[in-house]
Amino acid sequence: MQIEKDGVQHILSIVDTEFGGWPILQGSSWNGTSYNLSNLLLHLRRFNYNAVFRINVDIDDQNSSSHVIVVSEINS
């Protein structure tokens, strides 16, 4: 399988370049001053992963011809 050929390096590269790194993986070389949580959450959303909150578009309860953006917590 390709994932076994690529190994963990491919995933670590994505974590570093796309998500701004991860302190537990980078240790003392991690730069917390350039880390942006909002950016991470937006990137995760781009991959259709809701880490902290869920964003949906629904029909407005008050006006069925309109749509609303709903931001809600993730329920376990």
MODELLER restraints for C-alpha pairs under 7 A, 6 or more apart:
rsr = mdl.restraints
at = mdl.atoms
rsr.add(forms.Gaussian(group=physical.xy_distance, feature=features.Distance(at['CA:15:A'], at['CA:21:A']), mean=5.36, stdev=0.5))
rsr.add(forms.Gaussian(group=physical.xy_distance, feature=features.Distance(at['CA:15:A'], at['CA:22:A']), mean=6.98, stdev=0.5))
rsr.add(forms.Gaussian(group=physical.xy_distance, feature=features.Distance(at['CA:19:A'], at['CA:40:A']), mean=5.24, stdev=0.5))
rsr.add(forms.Gaussian(group=physical.xy_distance, feature=features.Distance(at['CA:19:A'], at['CA:43:A']), mean=6.70, stdev=0.5))
rsr.add(forms.Gaussian(group=physical.xy_distance, feature=features.Distance(at['CA:20:A'], at['CA:35:A']), mean=6.07, stdev=0.5))
rsr.add(forms.Gaussian(group=physical.xy_distance, feature=features.Distance(at['CA:20:A'], at['CA:40:A']), mean=6.98, stdev=0.5))
rsr.add(forms.Gaussian(group=physical.xy_distance, feature=features.Distance(at['CA:23:A'], at['CA:30:A']), mean=5.50, stdev=0.5))
rsr.add(forms.Gaussian(group=physical.xy_distance, feature=features.Distance(at['CA:44:A'], at['CA:50:A']), mean=6.81, stdev=0.5))
rsr.add(forms.Gaussian(group=physical.xy_distance, feature=features.Distance(at['CA:52:A'], at['CA:73:A']), mean=6.57, stdev=0.5))
rsr.add(forms.Gaussian(group=physical.xy_distance, feature=features.Distance(at['CA:52:A'], at['CA:74:A']), mean=6.14, stdev=0.5))
rsr.add(forms.Gaussian(group=physical.xy_distance, feature=features.Distance(at['CA:53:A'], at['CA:71:A']), mean=6.64, stdev=0.5))
rsr.add(forms.Gaussian(group=physical.xy_distance, feature=features.Distance(at['CA:53:A'], at['CA:72:A']), mean=5.54, stdev=0.5))
rsr.add(forms.Gaussian(group=physical.xy_distance, feature=features.Distance(at['CA:53:A'], at['CA:73:A']), mean=4.51, stdev=0.5))
rsr.add(forms.Gaussian(group=physical.xy_distance, feature=features.Distance(at['CA:53:A'], at['CA:74:A']), mean=5.25, stdev=0.5))
rsr.add(forms.Gaussian(group=physical.xy_distance, feature=features.Distance(at['CA:54:A'], at['CA:71:A']), mean=5.61, stdev=0.5))
rsr.add(forms.Gaussian(group=physical.xy_distance, feature=features.Distance(at['CA:54:A'], at['CA:72:A']), mean=5.24, stdev=0.5))
rsr.add(forms.Gaussian(group=physical.xy_distance, feature=features.Distance(at['CA:54:A'], at['CA:73:A']), mean=6.04, stdev=0.5))
rsr.add(forms.Gaussian(group=physical.xy_distance, feature=features.Distance(at['CA:54:A'], at['CA:74:A']), mean=6.11, stdev=0.5))
rsr.add(forms.Gaussian(group=physical.xy_distance, feature=features.Distance(at['CA:55:A'], at['CA:69:A']), mean=6.93, stdev=0.5))
rsr.add(forms.Gaussian(group=physical.xy_distance, feature=features.Distance(at['CA:55:A'], at['CA:70:A']), mean=5.62, stdev=0.5))
rsr.add(forms.Gaussian(group=physical.xy_distance, feature=features.Distance(at['CA:55:A'], at['CA:71:A']), mean=4.64, stdev=0.5))
rsr.add(forms.Gaussian(group=physical.xy_distance, feature=features.Distance(at['CA:55:A'], at['CA:72:A']), mean=6.66, stdev=0.5))
rsr.add(forms.Gaussian(group=physical.xy_distance, feature=features.Distance(at['CA:56:A'], at['CA:69:A']), mean=5.82, stdev=0.5))
rsr.add(forms.Gaussian(group=physical.xy_distance, feature=features.Distance(at['CA:56:A'], at['CA:70:A']), mean=5.16, stdev=0.5))
rsr.add(forms.Gaussian(group=physical.xy_distance, feature=features.Distance(at['CA:56:A'], at['CA:71:A']), mean=6.66, stdev=0.5))
rsr.add(forms.Gaussian(group=physical.xy_distance, feature=features.Distance(at['CA:57:A'], at['CA:67:A']), mean=6.54, stdev=0.5))
rsr.add(forms.Gaussian(group=physical.xy_distance, feature=features.Distance(at['CA:57:A'], at['CA:68:A']), mean=5.64, stdev=0.5))
rsr.add(forms.Gaussian(group=physical.xy_distance, feature=features.Distance(at['CA:57:A'], at['CA:69:A']), mean=4.60, stdev=0.5))
rsr.add(forms.Gaussian(group=physical.xy_distance, feature=features.Distance(at['CA:57:A'], at['CA:70:A']), mean=6.00, stdev=0.5))
rsr.add(forms.Gaussian(group=physical.xy_distance, feature=features.Distance(at['CA:58:A'], at['CA:67:A']), mean=5.52, stdev=0.5))
rsr.add(forms.Gaussian(group=physical.xy_distance, feature=features.Distance(at['CA:58:A'], at['CA:68:A']), mean=5.46, stdev=0.5))
rsr.add(forms.Gaussian(group=physical.xy_distance, feature=features.Distance(at['CA:58:A'], at['CA:69:A']), mean=6.47, stdev=0.5))
rsr.add(forms.Gaussian(group=physical.xy_distance, feature=features.Distance(at['CA:58:A'], at['CA:70:A']), mean=6.97, stdev=0.5))
rsr.add(forms.Gaussian(group=physical.xy_distance, feature=features.Distance(at['CA:59:A'], at['CA:66:A']), mean=5.99, stdev=0.5))
rsr.add(forms.Gaussian(group=physical.xy_distance, feature=features.Distance(at['CA:59:A'], at['CA:67:A']), mean=4.40, stdev=0.5))
rsr.add(forms.Gaussian(group=physical.xy_distance, feature=features.Distance(at['CA:59:A'], at['CA:68:A']), mean=6.09, stdev=0.5))
rsr.add(forms.Gaussian(group=physical.xy_distance, feature=features.Distance(at['CA:60:A'], at['CA:66:A']), mean=5.50, stdev=0.5))
rsr.add(forms.Gaussian(group=physical.xy_distance, feature=features.Distance(at['CA:60:A'], at['CA:67:A']), mean=5.01, stdev=0.5))
rsr.add(forms.Gaussian(group=physical.xy_distance, feature=features.Distance(at['CA:60:A'], at['CA:68:A']), mean=5.46, stdev=0.5))
